[in-house]
Amino acid sequence: MALQIDDIDRQILNILMQDANTSYVDVAKKIRVSAGTIHVRMKHLKKHGVVQGASLKVDLAALGYNTVAFLAIYLERSSQYAEVVLQLQKIPEVLSAHYITGPHNIMVQLVCKDSHHLHVLLHDYIQEIKGVQRTESFISLHESIHRALRID
């Protein structure tokens, strides 16, 4: 049986996806319900895996990570996907990895301090993972859109 998400749940999620620091009291005021309702609804959404925690958005450039790159990974065999992902998880600079369609097998987003750091990550770590046949990198020049999904 699928979890039913109603308009109140959607409003709660939209507010908190914009700012996870918003208190339940403030969320309740915005949508005109009690704070207790927000608490119960959030507990229910967490229990069913809709809400999987909250995160802190940090300006990585302020910490010296000035380069964002996307890395297309070609595997020797697609059956090596799970093992390669386990190895990628060990690299702190890897922010996300996606199993994708097309000529590549995996698309990775990573951050690094500069082009030399990117070279080290590629040469000494990622291209040394068993199963990685080759990589193709794309350096982001500027992120134009970064937003949470608005749930309607």
C-alpha positions in Angstrom: 0.0 0.0 0.0 1.5 3.3 -1.1 1.9 6.1 1.4 -0.7 8.8 0.8 0.8 12.4 0.7 -1.8 15.1 1.1 -1.7 18.9 0.7 -0.5 19.5 4.3 2.4 17.0 3.8 3.3 18.7 0.6 3.3 22.2 2.2 5.5 20.9 5.1 8.0 19.3 2.7 8.2 22.4 0.4 8.9 24.7 3.4 11.5 22.4 4.9 13.2 21.6 1.6 13.7 25.4 1.2 15.1 25.8 4.7 15.6 22.7 6.9 16.2 25.0 9.9 12.7 26.2 9.9 11.1 25.3 13.2 8.0 23.1 13.4 6.3 26.1 15.1 7.1 28.4 12.2 6.0 25.7 9.6 2.7 25.3 11.6 2.1 29.1 11.5 2.7 29.3 7.8 0.2 26.6 6.9 -2.2 27.3 9.8 -2.0 24.0 11.7 -0.6 23.1 15.2 3.0 22.4 15.8 1.9 19.0 17.1 0.5 18.3 13.7 3.8 19.1 12.0 5.7 16.9 14.5 3.3 13.9 13.9 3.4 14.4 10.1 7.2 14.6 10.1 7.5 11.5 12.2 5.2 9.7 9.8 7.2 10.9 6.8 10.5 9.8 8.3 9.1 6.4 9.3 8.1 5.8 5.7 11.4 7.0 4.3 10.0 10.0 2.5 12.2 12.3 4.7 15.7 10.9 5.1 17.3 13.5 7.3 18.4 17.1 6.8 21.7 18.5 5.5 23.8 21.6 5.8 24.6 23.5 2.6 28.2 24.7 2.7 30.0 27.0 0.3 32.8 24.5 -0.7 34.7 27.3 -2.5 35.1 29.1 0.8 36.8 25.9 2.1 39.2 25.8 -0.9 37.3 23.4 -3.2 37.1 25.7 -6.2 36.5 23.1 -8.9 33.4 21.0 -9.5 33.8 18.3 -12.1 31.6 15.7 -13.6 33.2 12.4 -14.5 31.8 9.9 -17.0 33.2 6.4 -16.1 33.3 3.6 -18.6 33.4 0.1 -17.0 35.1 -2.9 -18.4 31.9 -4.8 -17.6 28.6 -3.3 -16.3 28.5 -6.1 -13.8 31.4 -4.3 -12.0 29.1 -1.4 -11.1 28.5 -2.3 -7.5 32.1 -2.9 -6.7 33.3 0.3 -8.4 30.7 2.3 -6.5 31.9 0.8 -3.2 35.4 2.1 -4.1 34.1 5.5 -5.2 32.4 5.9 -1.8 35.8 5.8 -0.2 36.9 9.0 -2.0 35.6 12.0 0.1 35.6 14.3 -2.9 33.0 12.2 -4.7 29.6 13.9 -4.0 27.3 11.7 -6.0 27.4 8.7 -8.4 24.7 7.8 -10.8 24.2 4.6 -12.9 23.3 6.1 -16.3 22.2 5.2 -19.8 24.2 5.9 -22.9 27.8 5.0 -23.7 29.0 5.7 -20.1 28.1 3.5 -17.1 28.5 5.9 -14.2 28.4 9.7 -13.9 30.1 11.1 -10.8 30.1 14.6 -9.4 33.2 15.5 -7.5 34.8 18.6 -6.0 38.5 19.4 -5.9 40.7 22.3 -5.0 42.2 22.9 -8.4 43.1 21.1 -11.7 46.1 19.4 -10.1 43.9 18.0 -7.3 41.5 16.7 -10.0 44.5 15.1 -11.8 45.5 13.3 -8.6 42.0 12.1 -8.0 41.7 10.8 -11.5 45.1 9.3 -11.9 45.9 8.0 -8.4 42.5 6.9 -7.3 39.6 6.7 -9.7 41.4 5.3 -12.7 43.1 2.7 -10.4 39.8 1.2 -9.4 39.4 -2.4 -10.7 36.8 -2.4 -13.5 37.3 1.3 -14.5 38.2 1.1 -18.2 38.5 4.9 -18.8 37.1 8.2 -17.7 36.0 11.4 -19.4 35.9 14.6 -17.3 33.8 17.7 -17.6 34.7 20.8 -15.5 31.8 23.0 -14.3 32.5 26.7 -15.0 29.4 27.9 -13.1 26.4 26.4 -11.4 23.4 28.3 -12.7 20.6 26.5 -10.9 20.6 24.7 -7.6 17.2 24.2 -6.0 15.0 21.8 -4.2 12.1 20.3 -6.1 8.7 22.0 -5.5 6.2 19.3 -4.8 2.7 20.0 -6.2 
